[in-house]
Structures are given as C-alpha cells and as structure tokens.
C-alpha cells in the first residue's frame, strides 16, 4: 500500500478544523443528551461504576483496559453519569477520526470524510455504541488506530511506527479478546503482499512484539489463574462446543445473519443513493494497492470466522462482536471506488448521513421518555436521584457499605454515594467482609425480596437494624397512574 490519494478541489475538501468542529458538536450533543435525560445507568455503565472502585489486573470476562480508563476519568471528573458518557463519546469520536486519517492515505479528502462518517450506518456503531456498549467501543477504537498505524508503516517503515504498532496491539488485546481475530486477519492480509512481507521481515518487528507482550503481560498473568471465570461466560454466550461439528450449519447461519445485520443498512443506503453506480466502477483500470489489501483482509477474515465457527463449535455469533472486524467496511468500499470522487450524488449521500445522525440522536434522547410514557420503564427510568434522597431521609449518610441485589442498582448508588463501598452479593458467593463500626445498607428492587431476607439472615444483622422498610417511588418520565418503582431496604448502624 502506497500513498496514492488524489486531491480534490479546495472547496470540496473538508478542512481538519471543520471536521473537528463537526465532531465536537455531534458528540457534545450526545454527551449533553445522556447527562440531561437520566441519572440512572444501563448495565454496562453500572458495571464500570462498580469495577472502578479498585484497580486490578482483571475484572471478569472482559479485559481491563476500559475499566482502567474509566477509573482515570473518575479521578479527574468525579464518579458520575457525565464521566461515564465522556469517556465513551471520546472513544467513539477517536474511532471516526482514526478512520478518517487512514482513509486520507487512500482517497480524496471528501471521500475520506464520507468513508469515516459512513460508519454511522453500522448499527452497532451509530446506535448501540451510544446506547449501552463499553468494551466493544474501545476495541473498535483500537482497531481503527491499528489500521492507521499499519497503513503508515507499510508506506514508510520506521522504528517509531513498529514500537507504536506493538503498543496499539497490546492495548487492543487489553480492550477485548476479539481484537486478536482482527489482528490475525490484518497480518494475513499484510503477508499476502510484497510490501507487507517486507515490513514483517524487519528486525524491528521483534521489538514490536516485545512491546505488545510487555503491555499484555500483567493481565495475561492474572488470566492464567482466572481462565475459567474469564472464558466461561463468553463460551456460554457463543454456545460454543469445541470439537463439535454437528452444529456447523447453524453456526454459519448465525454468522451470516450477524454479518448481514452489520452491513445491511450500509448496502441499502449505497444502493438507494448511487443506484447501479454503487457496484459498477466507471474506471476500467486496475484496483489500487489499498483496495487489494482490504479485499485480502476480508478474505482472511472470512476464513478465520468460518474456522472459528466450524472447528470451535460456535453456535451463536452476535452482531456487536463483528463491530471491530467490519468497522472499516465503508473505508474499503470508498477505497475501491475512488471513481466516485466528483459523483453528482455525493452531496445527497452526505445529507443522508446527517439525517441518520440527527435521527439517532433524537431517538436516543427520547427513548426514556417513550418508555416511561408507555408504562414499560427501562433502566434509564429508574429514579436514581429520588431514591438517593429517600435513603438519606431514612438516615443513610452515604458512607459505609452498600450491598445491592443487582449490578444496575449497585452502579446507580455508586454514582450517588461516592464515599461508600458498593457491592453485589450473588447466591453462592462467599460472605462479604464488613468493616466494624461502619453503616451497612442492604437494598433490593422489586422481585428480589427473598434475596434481601437471605442476605440479612446470613449477616445476622436483623436485631441490630436501625431502619427497615419499603420505598415506593415514581419512575422517571412516567405518567401519573403508571406503575411505580419499589425498593426494600435494611439500614444497619454497626458499632
């Protein structure tokens, strides 16, 4: 791959300043919307609020980098919905920026901007990443950063870029384990071409590998002792039966469905806007080096995914798992269709992208209002601020230990009582260590009353309970007469 981007006219090419301004406006609007609409949390947000109470080499089924970054943001900006939304929107914005910079190496500036913005049409990037994803957001950012580094490295190999590649690869693994599949497909695509093989033969590739190993080593050491905990949940989601070939057709069908769900909006919009020109190039010349490279990447990725499904016995593939693997789909399409520069429908396509962006922002903002209005409240309708005030009215001072019946409630209370230690206590888990003399708040949502009775009995705190009771609070954005949120709690003042 060599730098061969053609230039477009000054009026057509967006400046870096304009791009930065657009990104600040769009992602700033998402950040403002998230903060103003609800003080409650979705599941992934709640998990981050809980895990960041301590720094560790691992936190469960996912690698720790996102939690480390969230911990750092909390230290700077406080534990809040704002801090949670800030990190996510910065990472999504960086993904678009990295893809734009990578696309500039292969196509005119206007096409590069459209290639980056077109990721909005991938549902798990344009919608789900803003709604409730964390590790998938980060690994997509690291995949896009890797693309940029690799393209620059192939164009002009330098020691600094080799070291940067090792750093980015290590951080990618610490983002989500599926990054390894992306990197393997990328490596195979590189090795299939002479320029890529030249990069791989450099002695600096060993230094790159050592940097990656150094970055991953602390978590890898932790993983050796926690392998079952880290893999069990993921294998269950994948419905994996290693060595089983009987369900191969079912697994391949699930994979095809996930790929279609990832790309269907992109393909439909391209076809609707450009018609036959979406698939028929006006140029009869050979494909560019960038286009050839990315076609090799797609071939390698298809082979690796098929092998994973068939040999690994994977029966279920979720669309969000493909997000870092196919985020570059618009870059590939525009990179192989440089003849679209100057196409009369490019302006219309840009308007379509703006329309989708505004629709997604509007729907994400209105979602809690709609859920509350129809009487089917979601996590964002939980009355976070009202619950915190009600507990304070019952005598809770915001310190000591809070034990909640589920992770979402625990995360919400963590953002409200930042000086408290907040935990969940699942059935069969070892007893919690309580600090003598600190307050203890046990709280359960509707349907978890049995959990509260069992935990109270297990701690032997019934006779010492200062306050016990039920709180009935209206859901946020609900209409009068709609169902209300119910919580039972036990507040223990320990001596």
N, C-alpha and C positions, 0 to 999 in steps of 0.2 A: 504494500500500500504506500503510495507516494502522494504527497500533497498535490492535488490537481484541481482544486476548486476553481471554477471560473468566477469571474467577477461580474456583478450586475451593476446597474446604474446607481448613482448616489441617491437618487430619490427613492429607488425601490429597496435599497439595502437598509435594514433597521440598524440604528446605531446601538452600541453597547449601553449607552445611557438610557435610551428609550426602552430597551429590553429590561434593564434593571428597574426602571420606574414602573413598568407594567407588572413585573413580578412583585414588587413591593405593594402595589395597590391590590393585586389579586389575593396574595397570601396574607396580606394585612387584613383584608376583608374577612377571610376565613378565620383568622385568629380572633378578630373582634366578634364575629358571629358566635364562635364557640364559647367565648368568655361570657357574653351577654345573655345567651339563650338559656344556659343551665349551669348550676354549680354542682350538679351531680356528675357521675362518671360512667363511661362504658367499661366493659370487662377488662380490656387490655390496659386502659388508663388506670383502672383501680389496681391491677397487678403491679404496675410501675410505682404507684404511690406506696404500696406495701413493701416491695423489694428494696426500694431505695433507702429504707431505714438503716441499712448496713451495707458496706461494700464487701463483696465476696467474689471468689473465682468462678462461681456458677450459681444459678438460681432455679434450676429445674430442667424442663425440656428444651429450653432455648438458651443460646449462648448469651454472655453477659454484657456485651458492648452497649446495647441500647440502655440498659439499666445504669451502667456507669455514666453515660452521657446525661441521662435524666437526673442522676444524683448530682452531677456538677451544675446543671441548670438550677436545681433546687437550692444548692448552696448560694448561688448568685441572686436568684429571683424569688426564693421562698417556695414552700410547698403549696401549690395552688393549681387550679384549672388553667390559669394563664401560662404557668411554666410547662405544663403538660402539652398544651396546644402550641406553645412557642417552639419547642424542640421539634415536634412533628412537622410544622409548617416550614421551618428552616430546612429540614432534611428533604422534604418534597421539592422545595424551591431549588435546592442544590442539584437534585436529580435532573430537573429541567435544564439547569444551567450547564451541567457537565455534558448532557447530550447535545445541547446547542453548540458548545465549544468543539465537541467531537465532530458534529456534522459540518462545521465550518471547514474542516480539513478535506471534505469530500464534495462540497456543493456550494453554490452561491449563497450569500447571506440570507436572502429571502426564503429560499428553500430550507436552509438550516433552521431558521426560526419556526417555520411550519412543521418541520420534522420533530422538533422538540415539543412544540405546543400540541402536536397530534397525539402525544401520549395521554392527553386528557381523555381521548376516546377509548382508552383501555379501561374498562370499568373498575378494575381494582386499583388503578392509579387515580383516575378522575373522581371516583366516588368513594370506594371503600377505604382508601388510604386516609381520607379526611374523616370518615365516619368512625372506624374503630380498628386500626391496624397499628402495630408498632415495629416489631422485628422485620416484617415484610417491607415496611417503608425504608428502614435502614439498609437492608441488604440490597434493595433496588438502588439506593443512593450509591452504595459501594460498587455495585455492578456498573453503573454509569461512569463512576470515577475510573474504574479499571479500563473501560472502553477507551476513555480519553488518554490514559497513560499508555496503553498498548499502541494506539494509533501513533502517538508522538514517538514512541520507542522504535517502531518499525520505520518511521520516516527518517529519524536521525538518532541512532543508538548512542546513549550517553550513560556514564556511570550513575549519575544522579537519578536518571529515569529508571534504571534497574533497581536501585535501592527503593525508589518510590513505589515501584511495582510490588516489591516484597512487602512493603508496609501496607499498601492498599489490599493486597491479597490476604494478609494476616488479619486485617480489620474486617475484611469480608467474611472470613470464616467465623470471626467473633460476632458477626451480625446475625447470621443464620446459616445452618449447616448446608442448606441447598445451594449456597454460593459455590461449594466445591463442584457441583454439577455444571454450573455456568462456567467456571474457570476451566474445567476439563474440556468442555466443548470449544471454548475460546482457544485453548492450547492446541487442540487437534486442528482447528482451522488455520492457526499460525503455521504449524508444522507441515501443512499440506502445500505451502507456497515457499519459493526460494528465499524471499525476504524474511519470512518468519523463521525459517531454519537457520538463517544467518544470525538472527537475534538469539536463538536458542543455543548456538554454538559458542557464544561469547563466554569467557571465564566469569564475567560479571553475573551471569545467570545463577551461579552458585551463591554469590553474595546475596542476590535477591531472595533465594530460597532460605538462606540462613536468617535474613531479616524476618521473613514470614514465620519461620519456626520460632524465633525469639518472641514475636508478638503473641503467638498462639500458645506457647509453652505453659504459662500458668493455668490457663483454662484446661488445656489437654491433661495436665497432671491431675486436676480436680476431676476431670471426666473419667479417668481410669478408675477412680473409687466410686463414681456415681453413674456408671454407664447404664445400669438398669433403669434408674429413675429418669435419666435423660432420654432414653430411647423408647421406653415402654409406651408413653403417651403418643409419641409420633407414630410408632408402628401400629397402634390401635386406630389412629385416625386414617392411616393409609390402608387399613385392613390387610396388612402385609402378612403373608405366609411364605417365608423364604423357602425356596426349593419346590414350591407348588406351582405346577404349570397348568393345572386344570382350569383355573380361573383367568387364564391369559387373555381370552377374548373379552371377558367382562372388564378386565383392567385396561385393555387397549381401547375399549369403548369409552370408559371413563376418561382416559387420557384425551381421546379425540373430542369428547364433549367439553373438557376443560380448555383445550386449545381453541375450539370454536367460540366458547364463551368469552375468551380473552380477545379474540380478533374480530368477532362478528360486527361490532359497531364500526370499527375502522374500515373494514372492507365495504360495508354497506354505504358509509358516507363517501368513500372514494368513488364507488360506482355511481352513486346518486349525483355527485358534483361533476365528475370528469367523464362519465359515460364510458364509451369504448376506449377513450384515451387513457383510462386508468390502467389498462393492461396492454395496450399496444404502443410501443415506443415509436416516435417519429424519426428516430435516428437508427440507421442501419449499421452503425459502427460497432466495434467490439465493446463488451462490457468493461467498465472501469475496474481498476485493481480493487477499489473499495467494495464494489458490488460483488466481485468474485469472492473476496474474502468472506463477506457476510453470507453469501449463499453456501459456502463451505461450513460456516458456523451453523447454519440451520440444518444442514445435512448431518453434521456431527451431533448436534443436539437431538435430532430425531432418533438417531441410532442409540444414543445414551438413554433417552427416555424409554424407548421400546425395550432395551435390555433391562432397565430397572423394573419395568412392569412385568416382563415375562420371567426373567431369572429371579427377581426379588419377590415374585408373587404378589405384587401390589394390586389391590382390587379397587382402590378409590384414590383418585387424583383431584385435588381441589384447585380451582382456578387461581386462587391467590398464591399458590406455590409456584405458578408459572410466571408470576409478575416480574421477578428479576431476570428470568430466562428469555422473555419476549418483550421486555420494555423497549428494546431497540428496533422493534418492527417498523415503526414509521421512519426511523433513520435508514433502515435497509431499503424500504420502498422508494423514498426520495433519492437515496444514494444510487439506486439502479435506474432512476428516472430523471436524470439531470436535464433531459429534454423538456421537462415541464416548466423550466425557468422561462418566464415570459408568457405562459399559458393564460389565455383570457379569463379562465375560471379560477385562477389562484386567489383573486380578491374575494370572490364569492366563498371559496373554501375558508379563507380567514374569517369571514363573517360567521360561517357555521361554527367554527371553533369558539369564537366569542360567545355565540348563542349557547353552546353547550356549557361553557364556563359559568355563565350567568344562571342557567337553569340549575346546575349542580349546586351552586352557592345558595340559590333561593330555596331549593328543596331541603338541603341540609339545615338551613336556618329554620324552616317551617316545620320540620319533622316533629320536634317535641310538642309544638302547638297542635298539630294534627292528631298525634297520638293521644294527647290529653283531651282534646275536643271529642274524639270518638269513644272515649271511655276505655281505651286499651293502652294504659301508660307503659312506657318503656323505661329503661334505666335512667335516661335523662329527665324523666318526670319525677324521680324521687325527690322529696322535699328536703334537700340537703341542709340549707340554711335554717329552715324551720325546725328540723329535727335537732340540730345543734343547739338552738336557743331553748327548745323544750327540755333537753337534757341538762342544760345549765340551770334552768328554772327548778329542776328536781334536785339540784345541789351538786352536780358534777363540775369540778373546777378545771377540767381539761388536762389533768395530769394523771400519772399512774399508768395503768394498763387497761386497754380496751380489747375485749375478745368478742368478735362479731361472728355471726352464723354463716356468712358468705363473704366472698372476696370483694364484691361490688360495694356492699355496705362498709366493709372494713376500709376500703380505699377512700370512700367518701368521708368517713370520720377522720381518716389520716389528714386529709386536706383541711378539715375544720379544727382539729385539735392537734396542732403540730408539735406540741410538747409531750404528747402521750405516746406510749408504745402501743401499737395496734397490731393485733394478731387474729388469725383464724385458727380454729381447732377442730379438725375433721375427726370423724368417728374412726377409732382405731389408732389415732396419732398419740404419741407419748404425752404425758402431762406437761403443762406449761410450768416454767419456773417463774414464780411470782416473788416480787420484792416485798419483804416485810415492811409494813408501815405505809405502803402506797395504796391509793384507791384502786379499786377494780370495778370495771363496768362490763357486764355481760349483756349483750343485746342481740335480739333475733327478730327477723322480719316475719311476715305472715307465712304460716306453713312450717315454721321452724320452732314451734313451741316445745316440742319434745327434745330438741337439741338443747334448749335453754335449761330444761329440767335436768337433763343428764349432766350437763356441764356444772350446774350449780351443785348437784349432789356429789360429783366427782371431786370438786374443790372443797366440799364440806363447809360452804360459806352461808348456808341458809340461816343459821342462828345469828349470824353477825351482820346480815343485810341491813343497811340503813334505810334503803328505799327500794321498793319493788313495785312494778305496775305496768300499765299499758298506755301507749301513746297512740292516738288516732289523729292523723294529720292529712289535710287535703294534698293530693298530688299537684305538682307544679303545672300550671297552664290547664288545669281541668275545669270543667263547667260545674256550676252548682248542681248538687244532686248526683254527681258521679261517684263511683267507688273511692274510698279513701285508703291511705297507707296505714298499716297497723304495725306497731313495734312493741315487743315486750322486753323489759329490761330488769336487771338486778344491779343495784349500785352498792358496793361493799366498801365501807370505810375500815380499812385494816389498821390494827395497832401493833 
